[in-house]
Amino acid sequence: MDSEIFKAAILGIVEGITEFLPISSTGHLILAGDILGFTGGMANTFEVFIQLGAILAVVWIYREKLSSTVKGIGTEKTNRFLLNLLIAFLPSAFFGLMAHSFIKHYLFNPITVAIALIVGGIAILIIERVVKKPVVMDMDVVSFKQAFGIGMAQTLSLFPGVSRAGATIMGAMCFGLERKVATEFSFFLAIPTMFAATSYDLLKNISYLSANDLPIFAVGFFVSFFSALFVISAFLGFITKHTFDSFAVYRIIFGAVVLFYYM
C-alpha cells in the first residue's frame, strides 16, 4: 500500500502541474503511469478521479468570479458569459461522446501521445508567429462566433497528447483574444468540460472502485488540488511577460525523447 500511495502522490503532482499548462496532462499521466507500472482498470479510474482535484483548484481561485456569476444570473452580462461557455462546451461534448470508446481503445498509448506532443509544439510556435494583434481584452465581450471557434479548437484535445489547455488557449488567441484573457477563458471552460468528462468516465468505470483504494484516491486528489493551485497562479503571472514558446520547445523535446524510448 505504501508504494501505491507514493505512486498516487507522484501522479497527483503530474496532474496538478500539467492540467492547465499547454503540455497535455493526459499524455503525461499515460506516460507516468506506464513508467510507474500503475496501469489497469483501477489506475485508469484513479487518473480520471484526480482531475477533479485539479478542476476544484480553478473553482477555488476564481470563487469570487463564480459567486458573482451565480448571483448575476438573469442579467445580460452574466447570461452572455454563461451562454458563451455553453457554446464553447458543446462541440467537445458531442464529439467526445461519439468517439469516446474509439479514443480510449486506440489512441491512449505513448506513441500517439509523443506524436501529438511534437505536432502540438510545432503548432504553438507557428501560432505565436502568425496570430494577429488581439482585439478582445475582456471575457465579457467574447462573441458567440468566437466562443464556438474556441469550442471547436477544444475538440482537438480529444486526441491524447494535444492538451485541452493548449488547444483552447491557442484557439482563443487565433480568434482574437488577448493572451491572458484566452488563458482565463480556457480555465472557465475547463470547469464544465472536465466535470462532464470526469463524471462520464467515473460512471463507466465505477466497478473498479473499492473501499480499499480510498487512501490512494484521497492522496491523489489532494496532491492534485494543491499542485494545481500553485501552478495556476504561477502560470497567470508567467504569461503576462512571456510567450508560449518555452512550452512548445518542451513539448517537442519531450515528445521526441518519448518517441525514441518507446520505438
LUMTOR-95886 format. One record per residue (C-alpha): x, y, z; residue in three letters. Coordinates in steps of 0.2 Angstrom, whole numbers, padded with zeros to 4 digits, always signed. Layout:
N
XYZala
...
***
This chain:
263
+0000+0000+0000met
+0014+0012+0004asp
+0021+0011-0013ser
+0004+0013-0021glu
+0002+0029-0010ile
+0019+0035-0017phe
+0013+0032-0035lys
-0003+0041-0031ala
+0006+0056-0025ala
+0018+0057-0040ile
+0003+0056-0052leu
-0006+0069-0042gly
+0008+0081-0044ile
+0009+0077-0063val
-0009+0080-0065glu
-0009+0096-0055gly
+0006+0103-0064ile
+0001+0098-0081thr
-0018+0100-0082glu
-0018+0119-0085phe
-0002+0121-0095leu
-0002+0118-0114pro
+0008+0102-0112ile
-0005+0089-0110ser
-0010+0081-0093ser
-0017+0066-0101thr
-0001+0062-0111gly
+0010+0065-0095his
-0002+0054-0085leu
-0001+0040-0098ile
+0017+0040-0098leu
+0020+0042-0079ala
+0008+0028-0076gly
+0017+0017-0088asp
+0034+0021-0081ile
+0027+0018-0063leu
+0019+0002-0068gly
+0002+0010-0062phe
-0009+0003-0075thr
-0026-0007-0077gly
-0044-0003-0073gly
-0041+0005-0056met
-0027+0015-0062ala
-0037+0022-0076asn
-0051+0027-0064thr
-0039+0035-0052phe
-0031+0046-0066glu
-0049+0052-0071val
-0053+0055-0052phe
-0038+0066-0048ile
-0043+0078-0062gln
-0057+0083-0050leu
-0044+0089-0038gly
-0036+0100-0052ala
-0053+0107-0058ile
-0058+0112-0040leu
-0042+0122-0039ala
-0049+0133-0053val
-0065+0134-0044val
-0056+0140-0028trp
-0045+0153-0037ile
-0060+0160-0046tyr
-0073+0158-0032arg
-0077+0177-0032glu
-0080+0177-0051lys
-0090+0161-0050leu
-0100+0168-0035ser
-0104+0184-0044ser
-0109+0174-0059thr
-0122+0164-0049val
-0129+0180-0041lys
-0129+0189-0058gly
-0139+0175-0067ile
-0153+0184-0077gly
-0143+0200-0081thr
-0137+0202-0099glu
-0118+0202-0095lys
-0119+0185-0085thr
-0131+0177-0097asn
-0119+0181-0111arg
-0104+0174-0102phe
-0114+0158-0097leu
-0120+0156-0115leu
-0103+0158-0122asn
-0096+0144-0110leu
-0111+0133-0116leu
-0107+0136-0134ile
-0089+0133-0132ala
-0093+0117-0122phe
-0105+0108-0134leu
-0093+0104-0148pro
-0081+0093-0137ser
-0096+0086-0128ala
-0104+0080-0144phe
-0088+0073-0152phe
-0082+0066-0136gly
-0097+0056-0133leu
-0097+0050-0151met
-0078+0045-0151ala
-0075+0041-0133his
-0073+0022-0135ser
-0063+0023-0150phe
-0051+0036-0142ile
-0049+0026-0126lys
-0046+0010-0136his
-0034+0015-0150tyr
-0026+0032-0145leu
-0022+0030-0127phe
-0004+0025-0129asn
+0014+0033-0128pro
+0017+0033-0146ile
+0002+0043-0151thr
+0005+0054-0136val
+0023+0058-0142ala
+0017+0062-0159ile
+0004+0074-0153ala
+0016+0082-0141leu
+0028+0086-0156ile
+0015+0091-0168val
+0006+0102-0155gly
+0023+0110-0150gly
+0026+0115-0168ile
+0008+0122-0170ala
+0011+0133-0155ile
+0027+0140-0162leu
+0018+0144-0178ile
+0003+0152-0170ile
+0014+0163-0159glu
+0021+0170-0175arg
+0006+0172-0186val
-0008+0177-0174val
-0014+0194-0177lys
-0015+0208-0163lys
-0028+0204-0150pro
-0045+0213-0151val
-0053+0205-0136val
-0046+0211-0120met
-0061+0206-0108asp
-0070+0189-0107met
-0086+0198-0106asp
-0085+0204-0124val
-0081+0187-0132val
-0093+0185-0146ser
-0104+0169-0149phe
-0094+0166-0165lys
-0078+0167-0156gln
-0084+0155-0142ala
-0089+0142-0155phe
-0072+0143-0163gly
-0064+0140-0146ile
-0075+0126-0143gly
-0071+0118-0160met
-0052+0121-0156ala
-0055+0111-0139gln
-0061+0096-0149thr
-0043+0093-0155leu
-0039+0089-0137ser
-0049+0073-0138leu
-0033+0066-0146phe
-0022+0061-0131pro
-0006+0072-0130gly
-0014+0088-0139val
-0018+0096-0122ser
-0035+0104-0118arg
-0027+0119-0111ala
-0016+0121-0126gly
-0030+0119-0139ala
-0042+0131-0131thr
-0029+0144-0127ile
-0021+0144-0144met
-0038+0143-0152gly
-0044+0158-0142ala
-0028+0168-0147met
-0032+0164-0166cys
-0049+0171-0163phe
-0043+0187-0157gly
-0042+0185-0138leu
-0028+0193-0128glu
-0016+0180-0121arg
-0022+0181-0103lys
-0040+0183-0107val
-0038+0167-0118ala
-0030+0158-0104thr
-0043+0163-0091glu
-0057+0158-0103phe
-0049+0141-0105ser
-0049+0139-0086phe
-0068+0143-0085phe
-0072+0132-0100leu
-0062+0118-0091ala
-0075+0118-0077ile
-0090+0111-0086pro
-0079+0101-0099thr
-0069+0092-0086met
-0083+0089-0074phe
-0093+0082-0088ala
-0079+0071-0094ala
-0074+0065-0077thr
-0091+0061-0072ser
-0094+0051-0088tyr
-0078+0041-0086asp
-0081+0038-0067leu
-0099+0031-0070leu
-0092+0020-0084lys
-0078+0013-0073asn
-0087+0013-0056ile
-0084-0006-0055ser
-0066-0003-0052tyr
-0068+0007-0036leu
-0067-0001-0019ser
-0066+0005-0001ala
-0048-0002+0000asn
-0042+0011-0013asp
-0049+0026-0004leu
-0032+0031+0003pro
-0024+0031-0014ile
-0038+0041-0022phe
-0038+0053-0007ala
-0019+0056-0009val
-0020+0059-0027gly
-0035+0071-0026phe
-0027+0082-0013phe
-0010+0082-0021val
-0018+0087-0037ser
-0028+0101-0030phe
-0013+0109-0021phe
-0001+0107-0035ser
-0014+0115-0047ala
-0017+0129-0035leu
+0002+0134-0036phe
+0004+0131-0055val
-0012+0141-0060ile
-0006+0156-0050ser
+0012+0155-0057ala
+0006+0152-0075phe
-0005+0168-0075leu
+0010+0178-0069gly
+0021+0170-0082phe
+0010+0173-0097ile
+0009+0192-0094thr
+0028+0193-0098lys
+0031+0178-0110his
+0025+0169-0125thr
+0021+0150-0125phe
+0037+0146-0135asp
+0045+0138-0120ser
+0031+0126-0118phe
+0032+0122-0137ala
+0050+0118-0136val
+0047+0107-0121tyr
+0033+0098-0130arg
+0044+0095-0145ile
+0060+0089-0135ile
+0049+0078-0123phe
+0039+0071-0137gly
+0055+0066-0146ala
+0063+0058-0131val
+0047+0048-0128val
+0046+0043-0146leu
+0064+0037-0146phe
+0062+0027-0130tyr
+0046+0018-0135tyr
+0051+0014-0153met
***
